[in-house]
Structures are given as structure tokens and as C-alpha cells.
Amino acid sequence: MRDSCRPLILPLRTRLLLVRHGESIWNREERIQGQADVPLSDLGRRQAEATAAYLAGCGAAAVYASDLVRAVQTAEPIAARLGVGIATDAGLREVHFGEWEGLTLAELRQRDPDGLAAYDRDRVRNRPPGAERLEALEARVGEAMARAIARHAGETLVVVAHGGSLRALLLLLLDLPTTHHFRFITDNCGVSCVEASTLGNRLRYLNDTSHLRGLNGA
């Protein structure tokens, strides 16, 4: 799968710090979000502030974010600490979950038990009614990040997005197939780092949440 998509090759000395948004109101309610525009919860705002403190000395030249409010609200304190602006890009949005957006798991079990069972059997090949394909997610995330990388070759960038879009980006950066999409853990405000080397892109660390210790619910 994804044979038509080229991997994203980072120019030397380029480093990407990938941040999933903080807890949203719907994360707390365990509702499927997709591209619904849902703000951060109180905990999510505290997570964003803690992440900003964690990244304060990273030397990033820019912050790129999904244009959905939960990503922008997470990016704002990070950009403020770094003294840089936020460039938003709709290409970094979460995967669209179609007719399932806004539903809790309990509601989904009642409304579409067969669809949920199929999705649980194979989340890559089976998708909710009207949902975006993972290959399409990879394509738009790849296009968005290729633009950002071209502008900031050899620099450090912070990218604030969503669980699905960050997993898609990791697949592109590490040249892994779409079938590996759900093998990465991306917690709220977890930070991952991919950097260029003479051996190609390298994953330095994945889903660091050490800066969230002590927060209520973290």
C-alpha cells in the first residue's frame, strides 16, 4: 500500500518535533472527533502549557499546526515560548471519520455494530461510512509537510497535529507501509522527534510524555 507516495526525505540537519494536541472536550467524553472542530479541555490547556515549557529551548524556527482549534490552542503557548508565529495548514487535519464523527463508542455499538466489528477486524482496509482513506490522509499530510520542509531545510520545526495525521507523517518519514498505521502510540501532548542523518531519517524518540507527569489525568 502507498506505492504511489514517496517517502519524505529530510534535508541534513533538519529536525521535526511532532506534538499531538492536548486533551479536547470530546477526548474527555470519549467521542470520535475526526475533523469536528472541538476545543481543548481544561486539562488539555494545562498539557499545552507543560509542553511549551518542555520545548522552550528546542530552537525551533517555526511552528506548523493543523487549522483545527484543538491543535491551534496547543500550538499557541508553544509558539509564544519560542517567539515564533504559527503557520496553520488544513493538510495536517485529523483523518475524516465520516458518519461516525461525534459518536461515543457506546452509541456506535448501537447504531453500527456491523461496521464497528469490521473496523476492529482491519482498521486499515475497513473504514466508517463516508470516511477518508488512510492513503488519502498520507497524501495530504505529505504535501503539507513537503511545503514546510522546503521552507525550513536544515532547521528545527515543531508540528502540532492529531493522532492520525502524525501517525501518517511518521510512516512517510520512516518509509513504512500504511499497514503499520496503528503501530505508533500518540498520546495527548506526547512529543516525538525525527531528524535527518547521513543514513536517512531517524526516529530519535517517540511519544515522550515525561513533561506531563503530575498533571491531573495525565
C-alpha positions as CSV (number, residue, x, y, z in Angstrom):
1,M,0.0,0.0,0.0
2,R,1.1,3.6,-0.6
3,D,3.2,2.6,-3.5
4,S,2.4,5.9,-5.3
5,C,3.6,8.1,-2.3
6,R,7.2,8.8,-2.0
7,P,8.8,8.9,1.5
8,L,9.6,12.4,2.9
9,I,13.3,12.8,3.0
10,L,14.6,15.4,5.4
11,P,17.5,17.7,4.3
12,L,20.5,17.3,6.5
13,R,20.3,19.0,10.0
14,T,16.5,19.2,9.7
15,R,14.7,18.1,12.8
16,L,10.9,17.7,13.3
17,L,9.3,17.7,16.8
18,L,5.9,16.2,16.4
19,V,3.2,17.1,19.0
20,R,-0.3,15.7,19.3
21,H,-2.8,18.3,20.6
22,G,-3.8,18.3,24.2
23,E,-6.9,16.6,25.6
24,S,-10.1,18.0,24.0
25,I,-13.6,18.2,25.4
26,W,-14.5,15.2,23.1
27,N,-11.4,13.3,24.2
28,R,-12.7,13.6,27.7
29,E,-16.1,12.4,26.6
30,E,-14.6,9.6,24.5
31,R,-16.3,10.9,21.3
32,I,-14.9,10.3,17.9
33,Q,-13.6,13.6,16.7
34,G,-12.1,13.3,13.2
35,Q,-12.4,16.7,11.6
36,A,-15.0,18.1,14.0
37,D,-13.7,21.4,15.4
38,V,-13.6,20.8,19.2
39,P,-11.6,22.9,21.7
40,L,-9.3,21.8,24.4
41,S,-10.5,20.8,27.9
42,D,-9.0,22.5,31.0
43,L,-6.6,19.6,31.3
44,G,-5.7,20.0,27.6
45,R,-4.8,23.6,28.2
46,R,-2.5,22.6,31.1
47,Q,-0.9,19.9,28.9
48,A,-0.3,22.5,26.2
49,E,1.4,24.8,28.7
50,A,3.6,22.0,30.1
51,T,4.6,21.1,26.5
52,A,5.5,24.7,25.8
53,A,7.8,24.7,28.8
54,Y,9.3,21.3,27.6
55,L,10.0,22.7,24.1
56,A,11.2,26.2,25.2
57,G,14.9,25.5,24.5
58,C,14.4,23.5,21.3
59,G,15.4,26.3,19.0
60,A,12.6,25.8,16.5
61,A,12.4,28.2,13.6
62,A,8.7,27.8,13.2
63,V,5.6,26.1,14.5
64,Y,3.2,24.4,12.0
65,A,-0.2,23.3,13.1
66,S,-3.5,21.8,11.8
67,D,-6.1,24.6,11.5
68,L,-8.5,22.8,13.8
69,V,-8.9,24.7,17.1
70,R,-7.6,22.0,19.4
71,A,-4.3,22.0,17.5
72,V,-4.1,25.8,17.3
73,Q,-4.8,26.1,21.0
74,T,-2.0,23.6,21.7
75,A,0.4,25.4,19.4
76,E,-0.2,28.9,20.8
77,P,1.7,28.6,24.1
78,I,4.5,26.7,22.3
79,A,4.9,29.4,19.7
80,A,4.8,32.1,22.4
81,R,7.6,30.4,24.3
82,L,9.7,30.1,21.2
83,G,8.9,33.6,20.0
84,V,7.7,32.5,16.6
85,G,4.5,32.5,14.7
86,I,2.1,29.7,13.8
87,A,1.6,28.6,10.3
88,T,-1.7,26.6,10.0
89,D,-2.4,24.1,7.3
90,A,-5.6,22.2,6.7
91,G,-3.5,19.4,5.2
92,L,-2.5,18.5,8.8
93,R,-6.0,17.9,10.0
94,E,-7.1,14.6,11.5
95,V,-8.5,11.9,9.3
96,H,-12.2,12.4,8.5
97,F,-14.3,9.7,10.3
98,G,-17.4,10.2,8.1
99,E,-20.7,9.3,9.8
100,W,-19.1,8.2,13.0
101,E,-17.8,11.7,14.0
102,G,-19.4,12.9,17.2
103,L,-20.4,9.4,18.4
104,T,-19.2,7.7,21.6
105,L,-18.2,4.1,21.4
106,A,-21.4,3.1,23.2
107,E,-23.5,5.0,20.7
108,L,-21.6,3.4,17.8
109,R,-22.2,-0.1,19.1
110,Q,-25.9,0.6,18.9
111,R,-26.0,2.4,15.6
112,D,-23.5,0.5,13.5
113,P,-22.4,-2.7,15.2
114,D,-21.5,-4.5,12.0
115,G,-19.4,-1.6,10.7
116,L,-17.6,-1.4,14.1
117,A,-16.9,-5.1,14.0
118,A,-15.4,-4.8,10.5
119,Y,-13.3,-1.8,11.5
120,D,-12.0,-3.7,14.6
121,R,-11.0,-6.6,12.3
122,D,-9.0,-4.5,10.0
123,R,-8.7,-0.7,10.6
124,V,-6.6,-0.1,7.5
125,R,-8.8,-1.7,4.9
126,N,-12.2,-1.1,6.5
127,R,-13.4,2.4,7.3
128,P,-16.5,4.2,8.6
129,P,-19.2,5.2,6.1
130,G,-18.1,8.3,4.3
131,A,-14.7,8.3,6.0
132,E,-11.3,9.3,4.4
133,R,-9.0,6.6,3.3
134,L,-5.6,6.4,5.1
135,E,-3.8,6.6,1.8
136,A,-5.6,10.0,1.2
137,L,-4.6,11.1,4.7
138,E,-1.0,10.3,3.9
139,A,-1.1,12.1,0.6
140,R,-2.4,15.4,2.1
141,V,-0.1,15.3,5.1
142,G,2.8,14.6,2.9
143,E,2.0,17.5,0.7
144,A,1.6,19.9,3.6
145,M,4.9,18.8,5.2
146,A,6.8,18.9,2.0
147,R,5.9,22.6,1.7
148,A,7.1,23.3,5.3
149,I,10.3,21.3,4.9
150,A,11.2,23.1,1.7
151,R,10.9,26.4,3.5
152,H,13.0,25.3,6.5
153,A,15.7,23.0,5.3
154,G,18.3,22.4,7.9
155,E,16.2,23.8,10.7
156,T,14.1,22.5,13.6
157,L,10.3,22.6,13.2
158,V,7.5,22.0,15.7
159,V,4.5,20.3,14.1
160,V,1.2,20.2,16.2
161,A,-1.4,17.9,14.7
162,H,-3.5,14.9,15.6
163,G,-3.1,11.2,16.3
164,G,-4.0,10.1,12.8
165,S,-2.2,12.8,10.9
166,L,1.0,12.3,13.0
167,R,1.0,8.6,12.5
168,A,0.6,9.2,8.8
169,L,3.6,11.6,8.9
170,L,5.7,9.1,10.8
171,L,5.0,6.4,8.1
172,L,6.1,8.9,5.4
173,L,9.2,10.0,7.3
174,L,10.3,6.4,8.1
175,D,9.2,4.9,4.7
176,L,6.8,2.4,6.3
177,P,3.7,1.0,4.7
178,T,0.1,2.1,5.5
179,T,-0.5,-1.3,7.2
180,H,1.8,0.0,10.1
181,H,-0.5,3.0,10.8
182,F,-1.8,1.8,14.1
183,R,1.6,0.6,15.5
184,F,2.5,4.1,16.8
185,I,1.2,5.4,20.2
186,T,0.4,9.1,20.1
187,D,-0.9,10.4,23.4
188,N,-2.3,13.9,24.0
189,C,0.7,16.3,24.0
190,G,3.1,13.4,23.5
191,V,6.2,14.6,21.7
192,S,8.1,12.6,19.0
193,C,11.4,13.6,17.2
194,V,12.5,12.6,13.7
195,E,15.8,14.0,12.4
196,A,17.9,13.8,9.3
197,S,21.2,12.0,9.2
198,T,23.6,10.7,6.5
199,L,21.8,7.3,7.0
200,G,18.4,8.9,6.2
201,N,15.6,10.0,8.5
202,R,15.9,8.6,12.0
203,L,13.4,8.4,14.9
204,R,15.2,9.7,17.9
205,Y,12.2,9.3,20.3
206,L,8.5,8.5,20.2
207,N,5.6,9.9,22.3
208,D,7.6,11.4,25.2
209,T,5.1,12.4,27.9
210,S,7.6,12.9,30.7
211,H,6.7,16.6,30.9
212,L,3.1,15.8,31.7
213,R,3.8,13.9,35.0
214,G,1.8,15.3,37.9
215,L,-1.0,16.8,35.8
216,N,-4.5,15.6,36.7
217,G,-5.5,12.8,34.4
218,A,-2.1,12.6,32.7
